Amino acid sequence: LVTTSRSEPHIMEVAVWERDFEGILDVTTRGDGEKAVIVKKAFEKDQIVCELKFHQVVPAAFAHSLQIDEDTHVLLGNELNFMNHSCDPSVFIDCEKRELRALRNLKDGDEVTFFYPSTEWNMGAPFKCSCGGGSCLGMVSGAQHLDVTQLKFFEINAYITRLKQTQRGLLS
């Protein structure tokens, strides 16, 4: 099934759903009414939760895209579209290895969250964070807008590190 996105009419969405992560991940509605991804079984810290499948390359960053290298944004086209941001994330999206890895022990029903600036340089839809964590950034707009001292507490993708080094004049 292929449909045109109402919010981004130039983007074609590829609907790939339950079969990708059956028995591993599910989408639920949180108490605040927002959709969220949860694990359907336990995972130990550093265990691979799932492999990532990128279904559609998009021309630029927007609210539901994922940056996978310096220049490429994709749609995941599945349950992972509903992963929320947290400044205390439960998983890391490793774009080079194309896998989702647990950052701590997860039990059945735990929410799958990731640190958006770990993949996003300059977000298409910045927002005010409401994760409530002690190290909450407040405004989430991508790694480009964070100081290296803020990023050092998070695992980030290699291309974000390279972009930050270039920004700081350490690479040309």
C-alpha positions in Angstrom: 0.0 0.0 0.0 1.4 3.4 -1.0 -0.3 6.6 -0.1 0.5 10.3 -0.3 1.2 12.0 3.0 -1.4 14.7 3.8 1.1 16.8 5.8 3.9 16.4 3.2 2.2 15.8 -0.2 5.5 15.4 -2.1 6.3 12.4 0.1 5.1 8.9 -0.8 4.6 6.8 2.3 5.2 3.1 2.2 2.9 1.2 4.6 4.8 -1.8 6.0 3.3 -2.7 9.3 2.8 -5.6 11.7 4.9 -8.2 9.9 8.2 -6.4 10.4 8.3 -6.5 14.2 5.6 -9.0 15.2 6.3 -10.3 18.7 9.1 -7.7 19.2 7.5 -4.2 19.1 4.0 -2.8 19.3 2.4 0.6 19.1 0.3 1.7 22.1 -1.4 4.9 23.3 0.2 6.4 26.4 -1.8 8.0 29.2 -1.2 11.5 27.6 -2.9 10.3 24.4 0.3 10.1 22.3 1.2 7.0 20.4 4.4 5.1 21.6 6.4 2.1 20.7 6.8 -0.6 23.4 8.9 -3.8 23.5 6.9 -7.0 23.6 9.6 -9.0 25.3 12.6 -8.4 27.5 16.0 -7.2 26.2 19.3 -6.9 28.0 21.5 -3.8 27.8 23.4 -3.8 24.5 21.2 -6.4 23.0 19.9 -5.8 19.4 16.2 -5.2 19.6 15.7 -5.3 15.8 17.3 -4.6 12.4 16.2 -1.4 10.7 14.6 -1.3 7.3 14.6 2.0 5.5 11.6 2.0 3.1 11.7 5.4 1.4 14.4 8.1 0.9 12.9 11.6 1.3 14.3 14.9 -0.1 14.7 16.7 3.2 14.1 16.4 7.0 10.6 16.6 8.2 8.6 15.6 11.3 8.6 11.8 10.6 11.9 11.3 8.8 15.0 9.8 10.1 18.5 11.0 9.1 20.8 8.1 8.3 24.0 9.8 7.2 25.2 13.4 6.5 22.8 13.9 3.6 20.1 11.2 3.6 16.7 11.2 5.3 14.3 8.2 5.2 10.9 7.0 6.3 10.9 3.9 8.3 7.4 3.0 7.1 6.5 0.9 10.2 6.0 0.8 13.9 9.2 2.7 14.5 7.6 5.9 13.1 6.0 6.2 16.6 9.2 6.1 18.6 9.3 9.1 20.9 12.3 11.3 21.9 13.8 11.1 25.4 16.8 12.8 27.0 17.1 9.5 28.9 16.6 7.1 25.9 16.0 3.4 26.1 17.5 2.5 22.7 20.1 3.8 20.3 19.5 3.8 16.5 22.8 2.8 14.9 22.3 4.0 11.4 25.6 2.5 10.1 24.8 -1.0 11.3 21.1 -0.5 10.7 20.0 -1.8 14.1 18.2 -0.7 17.2 20.1 -1.5 20.4 19.0 -1.5 24.0 20.8 1.1 26.1 19.6 -0.5 29.3 17.7 -3.6 30.4 14.1 -3.4 29.0 11.2 -5.5 30.1 8.0 -6.3 28.3 5.9 -3.2 27.9 8.7 -0.6 28.3 8.6 2.3 25.9 11.2 2.5 23.1 12.6 6.0 23.0 15.7 7.5 21.4 17.6 10.7 21.6 16.6 12.5 18.4 19.9 14.5 18.1 21.7 11.1 17.9 20.5 10.8 14.4 19.3 14.3 13.5 21.6 17.2 12.6 19.0 19.9 12.0 15.4 18.7 12.6 12.6 19.5 10.2 10.2 20.0 13.1 11.9 21.2 16.3 9.9 20.9 19.5 9.9 21.6 23.2 10.9 18.4 25.0 8.6 17.2 27.8 10.4 14.0 28.7 10.9 15.3 32.3 14.4 13.8 32.7 17.0 15.4 34.9 19.2 16.1 31.9 16.3 17.3 29.7 17.5 19.6 26.8 14.3 21.7 26.8 14.3 22.5 23.1 15.0 19.6 20.7 16.1 20.9 17.2 19.0 18.6 16.3 22.7 18.1 17.1 23.7 21.2 15.1 22.2 23.3 17.9 23.8 21.6 20.8 27.1 22.2 22.4 29.6 19.3 22.5 29.4 19.2 26.2 25.7 18.4 25.9 26.3 15.7 23.3 29.0 13.9 25.3 26.4 12.3 27.6 24.7 10.5 24.7 25.6 7.9 22.2 25.4 9.5 18.8 26.0 8.3 15.2 29.4 8.7 13.6 28.1 11.1 10.9 26.7 13.4 13.7 30.2 13.4 15.2 31.8 14.3 11.8 29.3 17.1 11.2 29.9 18.5 14.7 33.7 18.4 14.1 33.2 20.2 10.8 31.0 22.8 12.5 33.7 23.4 15.1 36.4 23.7 12.4 38.1 20.5 13.3 37.5 18.9 9.9 37.3 20.6 6.5 
